[in-house]
Amino acid sequence: MIQEFLPHDFWNQFDFSDGEIHFMYTSPEEDLLFVTYPDRLSLDAGYLYDGTFGIYISWDNNCPPVARYVCKTIEDFAELMQIALEQIQTELEQRRFSYYGELWKTIEIIRL
């Protein structure tokens, strides 16, 4: 579970702004932070079953993700979380949710 891999105060270093924070337990091998924002924007982040940390930003579950960040280390995870939160603010300011689908390519940062 994520508490075994991240310091107990890991999430306290981030400003989730207007997001509503939830923790979502999905399986014995996977534990995720789930943050919902206005206009159905969401951020999923946490330790994944394959031994990596993942961050996904989505406007709607029916659309391709806005961004996908994957890494192996806690240091990279913290850095990518900050990048993801900046991307959230950009998405909310530009209100691009109505344009998503085939028009936009998913932003990806992979550090393995």
C-alpha positions in Angstrom: 0.0 0.0 0.0 1.1 3.6 -0.6 1.9 4.3 3.1 4.7 1.7 2.9 6.4 3.6 0.2 5.8 7.3 0.8 6.6 9.3 3.9 3.4 9.8 6.0 3.4 13.5 5.4 4.2 13.3 1.6 0.8 14.7 0.4 1.1 17.7 2.8 3.7 19.4 0.6 1.3 19.9 -2.2 -1.4 22.6 -2.8 -4.5 20.9 -4.3 -6.2 24.3 -4.6 -9.9 23.8 -5.2 -9.6 20.1 -5.4 -11.6 17.7 -3.3 -9.3 15.0 -1.9 -10.2 11.4 -1.7 -8.1 8.3 -1.1 -9.2 5.3 -3.2 -8.1 1.8 -2.3 -8.3 -0.3 -5.5 -6.4 -3.6 -4.7 -3.9 -5.0 -2.2 -1.1 -3.8 -4.5 -2.5 -0.4 -5.5 -3.5 2.6 -3.4 -4.4 5.9 -5.0 -5.0 9.6 -4.2 -8.0 10.8 -6.1 -8.6 14.6 -6.4 -11.7 16.0 -8.1 -11.8 19.5 -9.5 -14.6 21.6 -11.1 -15.9 20.6 -14.6 -15.2 16.9 -14.0 -11.4 17.4 -14.1 -9.6 14.8 -11.9 -6.1 13.7 -10.8 -5.3 10.1 -9.8 -1.9 9.6 -8.2 -0.1 6.9 -6.3 1.9 3.7 -6.2 0.8 1.3 -8.9 0.8 -2.5 -8.9 3.8 -2.7 -11.3 6.2 -1.0 -8.9 5.9 2.5 -10.4 4.3 5.8 -9.3 1.7 7.1 -11.6 -0.2 10.4 -12.1 -3.1 10.8 -14.4 -5.1 13.9 -15.2 -8.4 13.4 -16.9 -11.4 15.6 -17.9 -13.9 12.8 -18.0 -13.6 9.1 -17.7 -14.9 8.8 -21.3 -12.0 10.9 -22.8 -8.3 10.1 -23.2 -6.2 11.4 -20.3 -4.9 15.0 -20.5 -1.6 13.9 -19.0 0.2 10.7 -17.8 3.3 10.8 -15.7 5.1 7.7 -14.5 8.3 7.2 -12.5 10.1 4.9 -10.2 11.5 7.1 -7.4 9.8 9.2 -4.7 11.9 12.2 -5.7 10.7 12.0 -9.3 7.1 11.4 -8.0 7.2 14.6 -6.0 8.6 16.6 -8.9 6.0 15.2 -11.3 3.2 15.9 -8.8 4.2 19.5 -8.9 4.2 19.5 -12.7 0.8 17.8 -12.7 -0.7 20.4 -10.3 0.6 23.2 -12.5 -1.1 21.4 -15.5 -4.3 21.2 -13.5 -4.3 25.0 -13.1 -3.6 25.5 -16.8 -6.5 23.2 -17.8 -8.9 24.9 -15.4 -7.9 28.4 -16.6 -8.1 27.4 -20.3 -11.3 25.4 -19.8 -10.3 23.0 -22.6 -12.5 20.2 -21.3 -15.0 20.7 -24.0 -12.3 20.2 -26.7 -10.9 16.9 -25.4 -11.0 13.8 -27.4 -9.2 13.2 -30.7 -8.1 16.8 -30.9 -5.6 16.6 -28.1 -2.6 14.3 -27.6 -2.0 13.0 -24.0 1.0 14.8 -22.4 3.4 12.1 -21.1 6.5 12.2 -18.9 8.0 8.7 -18.3 11.0 8.3 -16.0 11.8 4.7 -15.6 
